[in-house]
Amino acid sequence: MLENLPRFLTTREFADLIRVKERKVYDLVATGDVPHSRATGKLLFPREAVLAWIERCGEALVSESEAPPVMLGSHDPLLEWAIRESDCGLACLFDGSLDGLARYERAEGIASGLHVPNQSGEGWNTEQILTGFSYKPIALIEWAKRSRGLILPPGNPLAVHSVADLRGRRVVRRQTTAGSHILLLRELETAGMGPQDVILDGSIARDEREAAQAVFTGEADAAFGLEMAARQSRLSFVQVRQERFDIVIGRRDFFEMPFQRLLRFARTDRFLEKAESLGGYDVTELASVHFNGF
């Protein structure tokens, strides 16, 4: 998407492009290392000259990262398990797809997981990335496809077979930054309903296990969650759709030890057996690239 860059970049746009803090840009200007102009009294960076400069410099600057080794974004039980079992050195801070993207932009982690449907109705996650990260050296890497639907009490005593059957039922609340919340609103709209047609009360479930537990304990009639969470809690499940869970990560961090160790572990028989045993996962296209902003 580099062709969509403005003819002259501002300091912020240039900093975003090479993924450094703005103060680093001012250091580069002070040393005369980067092409720039003050013709309008404002610091500007000519697009073509800047791109040529990046090409000459290679990855030395682009690879500079101040983010800690933290995986942000949406909670995925298989990812959480793999990070722990692979001993890759990553910490986790899962609090929703949109929360993760906001934190990632603030350099609070090296990668972020998300599962946000595109507004166009086709595909996953790319529109979110194009909105905020199209000029940055990042990639959108597939982690897994997941079976998402209605988690229900054992035996489905309320005879809930579709999203339309949730009318008037108590549905587990998720944080508004969660991809599952965004997708539930989309599914309700498709069914000719809105959030006012279901009862979203009680405390917020901040991950997939908490959502299933709310159904298990009787706090809610249903949750819009993952098949694997229903299986683990021995609850009934009605699939609504298959979603794609991706990871956004910068170029440097993709090739660094923590993420590469995680990917190597994801190719082992142990990982594949775990994905199979959890249920509702398709990892056949794990590590496929769905967006490349390099």
Helices and strands as residue ranges (DSSP letters): G 2-4, E 8-9, H 11-18, H 22-31, E 45-46, H 47-57, E 70-73, H 77-86, E 91-94, H 97-105, E 111-114, H 126-133, E 138-152, G 163-166, H 179-190, G 195-197, H 208-216, E 223-226, H 227-232, E 236-250, H 251-255, H 257-265, H 269-278, E 281-282, E 289-292
